[in-house]
Amino acid sequence: MIKLDSTLTPERLIPQIERLFDLSAGKIRAIAGAFESSPGSPVITVQGAYAGRDWTEWTEGFHYGSGLLQFDATGDAWFLDWAKKKTVERMAAHVTHTGVHDHGFNNVSTYGNLLRMATEGKIEASKFERHFYALALKASGAVQAARWSCTREGPGYICSFNGAHSLFADTIRSLRSLALAHKFGHVLRGENDSRISLLERLIQHAAATAEFNVYYGEGRDAYDVRGRVAHESIFNPADGAYRCPSTQQGYSPFTTWTRALAWIMCGYAEQLEYFETLPESEFAALGGRGPIEVIMRRAAEATCDYYLEQSATDGIPYWDTGAPQLAKIGDWLNKPSDPFNEYEPVDSSAAAIAAQGLWRFGTYLNRRGEQAHRSNDYRQAALTVAKTLFEPPYLSTDPQHQGLILHSIYHRPRGWDHIPPGHKQPCGESSMWGDYHARELALIIQRAAEHETYPLFFNAQET
């Protein structure tokens, strides 16, 4: 269980954040050079060098988005120029990709960050340039919303790349693409020129994920623990009936893969922040704001609480809460994480994503003047996790290692993670999503310390 450091403040973490971005600069440049002429995108490191992995190109937006976050934090124009150039050259195919559930990862990390910084005055952008970014985001949101399956129980969902039967926890963070497209006045056009509301599809997907992928300790099955998350929910594509929980990257359907948990925490928190900005009239035909906010808050709170309970004392989780050899580590919930243990790997990437979810949910509650004690706990937990991540052995200080945050896990069941000589479990490697979210977390805390604008994905205006 995480041990909160009540003395931590954003200001106290500034030295670690400055060091992180100093190290980050050389790593981004090294990866950019290594992949300059590569047809693929960097996914995970192997012996310290980023490598691709044939599955889907879901990390390319994190690659260029890392450059945008580096510029945002440091003002170094090289990273902005490189990321803009690569976004124009490489990202259009992701905008119109109909076969994936990851539009939020690829397109909001690139076009979204560019438009956000233009709106904040961080970068200069002509009217045409802003329309260009907004057009990409409109198309992305509509294309993502079109990848749709219906359930017999009620709400539909954006199906994963596995097919129409599959609802992933990860996709909750791709709802940002629908939110931005809706914000810009866009709709999805269907048969007979029908207008399909992107906000309605966002709400339905959020409701379906909360119902089927998140557990609340209400006896749904023998493994129903409040806050537990199933990576995947399976439906009968013929009639939309729910069949069972599943997982692609976790240990089992009845344990919690901690990166799925982290996606849920972060995804619901930022949608709650987004919904605060919408007028009540937007929800008039959708059952009102209240019911969906209750659903999202319940999911966010349950999963944030579960994370606090199921992490090591320094805030880092192991890759799956039911990993088969965890018991051999000993009292792992009541001591700091051990990324070099011989039984089960930790996952620093889950920690980076989850910390942002904790900060955002705590900030949301604080802004509304609700649950003061819990809101403070969530934010202190986020700072505690950040402090651990932003220092060795998690921060990569070796300039020859292209990764920024060490001890990330990609796909343990498939054995895709490098095990170094002398070790029995994967360790010492990084992932593009882990590094990106660590930079995003560092930027959030940096801005809080410097009393600058709070970074929100929807802080983007077309004009």
C-alpha positions as CSV (number, residue, x, y, z in Angstrom):
1,M,0.0,0.0,0.0
2,I,1.4,3.4,-1.0
3,K,2.9,5.4,1.9
4,L,1.9,9.0,1.3
5,D,4.7,11.6,1.7
6,S,2.7,14.6,3.1
7,T,5.7,16.9,2.9
8,L,5.9,16.8,-0.9
9,T,4.8,19.8,-2.9
10,P,5.1,20.5,-6.7
11,E,7.7,23.1,-5.8
12,R,9.9,20.5,-4.0
13,L,9.9,18.3,-7.1
14,I,11.2,21.0,-9.5
15,P,14.9,19.9,-9.2
16,Q,13.9,16.4,-10.2
17,I,11.8,17.7,-13.0
18,E,14.5,19.9,-14.3
19,R,16.9,16.9,-14.3
20,L,14.3,14.7,-16.0
21,F,13.9,17.1,-18.9
22,D,17.7,17.7,-19.1
23,L,18.1,13.9,-19.6
24,S,15.0,13.7,-21.8
25,A,16.5,16.1,-24.4
26,G,19.4,13.9,-25.4
27,K,17.2,10.8,-25.4
28,I,14.6,12.3,-27.8
29,R,17.3,13.4,-30.1
30,A,18.9,10.0,-30.1
31,I,15.6,8.2,-30.9
32,A,14.8,10.8,-33.6
33,G,18.1,10.1,-35.3
34,A,17.8,6.3,-35.0
35,F,14.3,6.3,-36.5
36,E,14.8,9.1,-39.1
37,S,14.5,6.7,-42.1
38,S,12.6,3.9,-40.4
39,P,9.2,2.9,-41.6
40,G,8.1,1.9,-38.1
41,S,8.0,3.7,-34.8
42,P,9.8,3.1,-31.5
43,V,7.9,1.0,-29.0
44,I,10.2,-0.5,-26.3
45,T,13.9,-0.6,-25.6
46,V,16.0,-3.7,-25.9
47,Q,19.4,-3.3,-24.2
48,G,18.8,0.4,-24.0
49,A,18.0,1.0,-27.7
50,Y,14.4,1.7,-28.9
51,A,13.1,-0.9,-31.2
52,G,9.8,-1.4,-33.2
53,R,7.4,-4.2,-32.5
54,D,5.0,-5.6,-35.1
55,W,1.5,-5.2,-33.7
56,T,0.0,-1.8,-34.4
57,E,1.7,1.6,-34.8
58,W,0.1,2.8,-31.6
59,T,3.1,4.6,-30.2
60,E,4.1,6.9,-33.0
61,G,2.1,9.8,-31.6
62,F,3.9,9.4,-28.3
63,H,7.2,9.6,-30.2
64,Y,6.5,13.0,-31.7
65,G,4.3,14.1,-28.8
66,S,7.3,13.7,-26.5
67,G,9.1,16.4,-28.5
68,L,6.1,18.7,-28.0
69,L,6.1,18.1,-24.3
70,Q,9.9,18.7,-24.2
71,F,9.4,22.1,-25.9
72,D,6.5,22.9,-23.6
73,A,8.6,22.3,-20.5
74,T,11.9,23.8,-21.7
75,G,11.2,26.2,-24.6
76,D,13.8,24.5,-26.8
77,A,12.5,25.2,-30.3
78,W,14.4,22.3,-31.9
79,F,11.9,19.8,-30.4
80,L,8.9,21.9,-31.6
81,D,10.2,22.1,-35.1
82,W,11.1,18.4,-35.3
83,A,7.7,17.3,-33.9
84,K,5.7,19.6,-36.1
85,K,7.6,18.4,-39.2
86,K,7.1,14.7,-38.3
87,T,3.4,15.2,-37.4
88,V,2.8,16.6,-40.9
89,E,4.9,13.9,-42.6
90,R,3.8,10.9,-40.7
91,M,0.6,11.2,-38.7
92,A,-2.1,11.6,-41.4
93,A,-2.6,7.9,-41.7
94,H,-3.4,7.7,-38.0
95,V,-6.2,10.3,-38.4
96,T,-8.1,8.0,-40.8
97,H,-7.1,4.7,-39.4
98,T,-10.4,2.7,-39.1
99,G,-8.9,-0.5,-37.6
100,V,-7.7,0.6,-34.1
101,H,-9.0,2.0,-30.8
102,D,-6.0,4.3,-30.2
103,H,-6.8,7.7,-31.8
104,G,-6.4,9.4,-28.5
105,F,-2.9,8.1,-28.1
106,N,-1.7,9.0,-31.6
107,N,-3.6,12.1,-32.6
108,V,-4.3,13.9,-29.3
109,S,-0.6,13.6,-28.4
110,T,0.4,15.3,-31.7
111,Y,-2.3,17.5,-33.3
112,G,-4.0,17.9,-29.9
113,N,-0.8,19.1,-28.1
114,L,0.0,21.5,-31.0
115,L,-3.5,23.1,-30.9
116,R,-3.5,23.2,-27.1
117,M,-0.1,25.1,-27.0
118,A,-1.3,27.5,-29.7
119,T,-4.4,28.2,-27.7
120,E,-2.3,28.8,-24.5
121,G,0.0,31.1,-26.4
122,K,2.9,28.8,-26.1
123,I,3.5,28.7,-29.8
124,E,2.6,30.9,-32.7
125,A,0.2,29.4,-35.2
126,S,-1.6,31.0,-38.1
127,K,-5.4,30.8,-38.5
128,F,-4.8,28.2,-41.2
129,E,-2.5,26.2,-39.1
130,R,-5.0,26.0,-36.2
131,H,-7.7,25.0,-38.7
132,F,-5.4,22.2,-39.9
133,Y,-4.9,20.8,-36.4
134,A,-8.6,21.1,-35.7
135,L,-9.5,19.4,-39.0
136,A,-7.3,16.4,-38.1
137,L,-8.9,16.2,-34.7
138,K,-12.4,16.4,-36.1
139,A,-11.7,13.6,-38.5
140,S,-9.9,11.5,-35.9
141,G,-12.9,11.8,-33.5
142,A,-15.4,10.8,-36.1
143,V,-13.3,7.9,-37.4
144,Q,-12.8,6.6,-33.9
145,A,-16.5,6.9,-33.1
146,A,-17.4,4.9,-36.2
147,R,-15.6,1.8,-34.9
148,W,-18.7,0.9,-33.0
149,S,-20.4,-2.1,-31.5
150,C,-23.8,-2.3,-29.7
151,T,-24.5,-4.2,-26.6
152,R,-27.7,-6.0,-25.7
153,E,-27.6,-4.5,-22.2
154,G,-27.7,-0.9,-23.5
155,P,-24.7,1.3,-24.1
156,G,-22.5,0.7,-27.1
157,Y,-18.7,0.9,-27.2
158,I,-15.7,1.6,-29.5
159,C,-14.4,-1.9,-30.2
160,S,-10.7,-2.7,-29.9
161,F,-8.4,-3.8,-32.7
162,N,-9.3,-7.4,-31.7
163,G,-12.7,-7.0,-33.4
164,A,-16.3,-6.2,-32.8
165,H,-16.6,-8.4,-29.7
166,S,-13.9,-6.7,-27.8
167,L,-14.0,-3.7,-25.4
168,F,-10.6,-2.6,-24.0
169,A,-10.0,-0.6,-20.8
170,D,-7.3,1.3,-22.8
171,T,-9.9,3.0,-25.0
172,I,-11.2,5.2,-22.3
173,R,-8.3,7.5,-23.0
174,S,-9.2,7.6,-26.7
175,L,-12.5,9.3,-25.8
176,R,-10.4,12.5,-25.9
177,S,-10.5,12.4,-29.7
178,L,-14.3,12.3,-29.6
179,A,-14.4,15.1,-27.0
180,L,-12.3,17.4,-29.1
181,A,-14.2,16.7,-32.3
182,H,-17.4,17.4,-30.5
183,K,-16.0,20.6,-29.0
184,F,-15.2,21.8,-32.5
185,G,-18.9,21.2,-33.5
186,H,-18.2,18.1,-35.5
187,V,-20.6,15.0,-35.9
188,L,-20.3,11.6,-37.4
189,R,-22.4,11.2,-40.6
190,G,-24.0,7.8,-41.1
191,E,-26.4,6.1,-43.5
192,N,-29.0,8.4,-45.1
193,D,-27.0,11.4,-44.0
194,S,-27.9,10.7,-40.3
195,R,-26.1,12.8,-37.7
196,I,-24.5,10.8,-34.9
197,S,-23.5,12.7,-31.8
198,L,-19.9,12.2,-30.8
199,L,-20.8,13.3,-27.2
200,E,-23.4,10.6,-27.1
201,R,-21.0,7.9,-28.3
202,L,-18.4,9.2,-25.7
203,I,-21.0,8.9,-22.9
204,Q,-22.1,5.4,-24.1
205,H,-18.5,4.1,-24.2
206,A,-17.7,5.6,-20.8
207,A,-20.8,3.9,-19.4
208,A,-20.1,0.6,-21.0
209,T,-16.5,0.5,-19.7
210,A,-17.6,1.5,-16.2
211,E,-20.2,-1.3,-16.2
212,F,-18.2,-4.2,-17.7
213,N,-14.5,-3.4,-17.2
214,V,-14.6,-2.0,-13.6
215,Y,-15.6,-3.9,-10.5
216,Y,-17.2,-2.5,-7.4
217,G,-17.2,-5.2,-4.8
218,E,-20.9,-6.0,-5.4
219,G,-20.7,-9.8,-6.0
220,R,-20.6,-9.7,-9.8
221,D,-18.4,-12.8,-9.6
222,A,-16.2,-14.7,-7.2
223,Y,-13.3,-12.2,-7.9
224,D,-15.3,-9.0,-7.6
225,V,-13.1,-6.6,-5.6
226,R,-13.9,-2.9,-5.5
227,G,-11.6,-1.1,-8.0
228,R,-10.4,-4.2,-9.9
229,V,-10.2,-3.8,-13.6
230,A,-10.6,-6.3,-16.5
231,H,-8.4,-5.4,-19.4
232,E,-11.0,-6.6,-21.9
233,S,-14.7,-7.4,-21.9
234,I,-16.0,-9.9,-24.5
235,F,-19.5,-9.7,-26.1
236,N,-21.3,-11.9,-28.5
237,P,-21.1,-9.9,-31.8
238,A,-24.3,-11.5,-33.1
239,D,-26.6,-10.1,-30.4
240,G,-24.3,-7.9,-28.2
241,A,-24.7,-10.0,-25.1
242,Y,-21.9,-9.7,-22.5
243,R,-20.0,-13.0,-22.2
244,C,-17.0,-12.7,-19.9
245,P,-13.9,-10.7,-18.8
246,S,-10.7,-11.3,-20.7
247,T,-7.2,-9.9,-21.0
248,Q,-4.5,-9.6,-23.7
249,Q,-1.6,-8.4,-21.6
250,G,-2.5,-9.2,-18.0
251,Y,-2.1,-12.5,-16.1
252,S,-5.7,-13.6,-16.1
253,P,-9.2,-12.2,-16.7
254,F,-9.8,-12.3,-12.9
255,T,-6.7,-10.4,-11.9
256,T,-5.8,-6.8,-12.6
257,W,-3.2,-5.8,-15.2
258,T,-2.0,-2.6,-13.7
259,R,-1.6,-0.6,-16.9
260,A,-5.3,-1.3,-17.7
261,L,-6.1,0.0,-14.2
262,A,-4.0,3.1,-14.9
263,W,-5.8,3.9,-18.2
264,I,-9.1,3.7,-16.4
265,M,-7.9,6.1,-13.6
266,C,-6.5,8.7,-16.0
267,G,-9.3,8.4,-18.6
268,Y,-12.2,9.0,-16.3
269,A,-10.5,11.8,-14.4
270,E,-9.9,13.8,-17.5
271,Q,-13.4,13.2,-18.9
272,L,-14.8,14.5,-15.6
273,E,-12.7,17.6,-16.1
274,Y,-14.0,18.0,-19.6
275,F,-17.6,17.6,-18.6
276,E,-17.3,20.5,-16.2
277,T,-16.8,22.8,-19.2
278,L,-20.0,21.7,-21.0
279,P,-23.3,23.6,-20.6
280,E,-26.2,21.6,-19.2
281,S,-28.0,22.0,-22.6
282,E,-25.4,19.6,-24.2
283,F,-26.8,16.8,-22.1
284,A,-30.5,17.6,-22.5
285,A,-31.1,14.8,-25.1
286,L,-28.7,12.4,-23.4
287,G,-30.3,11.9,-20.0
288,G,-28.7,14.8,-18.3
289,R,-25.2,15.5,-17.0
290,G,-25.8,14.0,-13.5
291,P,-26.2,10.2,-14.3
292,I,-23.0,10.0,-16.4
293,E,-21.0,12.0,-14.0
294,V,-22.1,9.7,-11.2
295,I,-20.9,6.7,-13.3
296,M,-17.6,8.2,-14.1
297,R,-16.9,9.4,-10.6
298,R,-17.7,6.0,-9.2
299,A,-15.3,4.3,-11.6
300,A,-12.5,6.9,-11.0
301,E,-12.8,6.7,-7.2
302,A,-12.9,2.9,-7.0
303,T,-9.9,2.5,-9.3
304,C,-7.8,5.2,-7.6
305,D,-8.5,3.7,-4.2
306,Y,-7.6,0.2,-5.5
307,Y,-4.3,1.6,-6.9
308,L,-3.4,3.1,-3.6
309,E,-4.1,-0.3,-1.9
310,Q,-2.3,-2.5,-4.5
311,S,0.9,-0.6,-5.0
312,A,4.2,-0.9,-3.2
313,T,4.9,1.7,-0.5
314,D,6.8,4.0,-3.0
315,G,3.7,4.0,-5.3
316,I,5.0,1.7,-8.0
317,P,2.8,-1.3,-8.9
318,Y,3.9,-4.8,-10.0
319,W,2.7,-5.6,-13.5
320,D,-0.4,-7.5,-12.4
321,T,-2.0,-7.7,-9.0
322,G,-2.4,-11.4,-9.3
323,A,0.9,-12.3,-10.9
324,P,1.6,-15.9,-9.8
325,Q,4.9,-15.4,-8.0
326,L,4.2,-12.2,-6.1
327,A,3.8,-14.1,-2.9
328,K,7.5,-15.2,-3.2
329,I,8.6,-11.5,-2.9
330,G,7.2,-11.5,0.6
331,D,5.2,-8.7,2.1
332,W,5.3,-6.7,-1.2
333,L,2.5,-4.3,-0.4
334,N,4.3,-3.1,2.7
335,K,7.8,-2.3,1.4
336,P,9.2,-0.3,-1.6
337,S,9.1,-1.8,-5.0
338,D,12.0,-4.0,-6.2
339,P,12.5,-3.7,-9.9
340,F,15.3,-6.2,-9.8
341,N,13.6,-9.0,-7.9
342,E,13.7,-12.5,-9.5
343,Y,9.9,-13.3,-9.3
344,E,7.7,-10.7,-10.9
345,P,8.5,-7.4,-12.7
346,V,7.2,-4.0,-11.8
347,D,5.6,-1.7,-14.4
348,S,6.8,1.9,-14.2
349,S,4.7,2.9,-17.2
350,A,1.5,2.0,-15.2
351,A,2.8,4.3,-12.4
352,A,3.3,7.2,-14.7
353,I,-0.2,7.0,-16.2
354,A,-1.8,6.3,-12.8
355,A,-0.1,9.3,-11.2
356,Q,-1.6,11.6,-13.7
357,G,-5.0,10.1,-13.0
358,L,-4.5,10.6,-9.3
359,W,-3.5,14.2,-9.7
360,R,-6.4,15.0,-12.1
361,F,-9.0,13.3,-10.0
362,G,-7.8,14.9,-6.8
363,T,-7.7,18.3,-8.5
364,Y,-11.2,17.8,-9.8
365,L,-12.5,17.0,-6.3
366,N,-10.6,19.9,-4.8
367,R,-11.9,22.4,-7.4
368,R,-15.5,21.4,-6.6
369,G,-14.8,21.7,-2.8
370,E,-15.6,18.0,-2.3
371,Q,-14.0,15.3,-0.2
372,A,-11.2,17.5,0.9
373,H,-9.3,14.8,2.7
374,R,-9.5,12.3,-0.2
375,S,-8.7,14.9,-2.8
376,N,-5.5,15.8,-0.9
377,D,-4.6,12.1,-0.5
378,Y,-4.9,11.5,-4.3
379,R,-2.7,14.5,-5.1
380,Q,-0.1,13.5,-2.5
381,A,-0.1,10.0,-3.9
382,A,0.5,11.4,-7.4
383,L,3.5,13.4,-6.0
384,T,4.8,10.4,-4.1
385,V,4.7,8.3,-7.3
386,A,6.4,11.1,-9.3
387,K,9.2,11.4,-6.8
388,T,9.9,7.7,-7.1
389,L,9.8,7.8,-10.9
390,F,11.9,10.9,-11.3
391,E,14.9,9.4,-9.4
392,P,17.0,6.3,-9.9
393,P,16.5,3.4,-10.1
394,Y,13.5,4.4,-12.3
395,L,15.0,7.5,-13.9
396,S,17.5,6.6,-16.6
397,T,20.6,8.7,-16.1
398,D,22.7,6.8,-18.6
399,P,23.1,9.0,-21.8
400,Q,23.6,5.8,-23.8
401,H,20.2,4.4,-22.8
402,Q,17.5,5.9,-25.0
403,G,14.8,5.3,-22.5
404,L,13.8,7.9,-19.9
405,I,11.9,5.8,-17.3
406,L,13.2,2.3,-16.6
407,H,11.5,-0.9,-15.7
408,S,8.5,-0.7,-18.0
409,I,6.6,-3.8,-19.1
410,Y,4.9,-4.2,-22.5
411,H,3.5,-7.8,-22.9
412,R,4.5,-10.2,-20.2
413,P,2.4,-13.1,-21.5
414,R,4.0,-13.0,-24.9
415,G,7.5,-12.6,-23.5
416,W,8.1,-9.4,-25.4
417,D,10.1,-7.7,-22.7
418,H,13.9,-8.1,-22.5
419,I,15.4,-10.0,-19.7
420,P,19.0,-9.0,-19.2
421,P,21.8,-11.5,-18.5
422,G,21.9,-12.5,-14.8
423,H,18.2,-11.8,-14.2
424,K,15.1,-13.9,-14.3
425,Q,12.6,-11.2,-15.0
426,P,12.4,-8.3,-17.4
427,C,13.9,-5.1,-16.0
428,G,16.0,-2.1,-17.0
429,E,14.0,-1.2,-20.2
430,S,11.7,1.6,-21.2
431,S,8.5,2.1,-23.3
432,M,7.5,4.9,-25.5
433,W,4.1,5.3,-23.6
434,G,5.9,5.2,-20.2
435,D,8.4,7.9,-21.2
436,Y,5.6,10.1,-22.8
437,H,3.4,9.9,-19.7
438,A,6.3,10.6,-17.4
439,R,7.0,13.8,-19.4
440,E,3.3,14.6,-19.3
441,L,3.2,14.1,-15.5
442,A,6.3,16.2,-15.1
443,L,4.8,19.0,-17.1
444,I,1.6,19.0,-15.0
445,I,3.6,19.2,-11.8
446,Q,6.0,21.8,-13.2
447,R,3.1,24.1,-14.2
448,A,1.5,23.6,-10.8
449,A,4.7,24.7,-9.1
450,E,5.1,27.7,-11.4
451,H,1.4,28.6,-11.2
452,E,1.0,28.4,-14.9
453,T,-2.0,27.2,-16.9
454,Y,-3.1,23.7,-15.9
455,P,-2.6,21.4,-18.9
456,L,-6.0,20.1,-20.1
457,F,-6.4,18.2,-23.4
458,F,-9.5,20.3,-24.2
459,N,-7.7,23.6,-23.7
460,A,-7.7,23.9,-27.5
461,Q,-9.6,26.4,-29.7
462,E,-9.9,26.2,-33.4
463,T,-10.0,30.0,-33.8
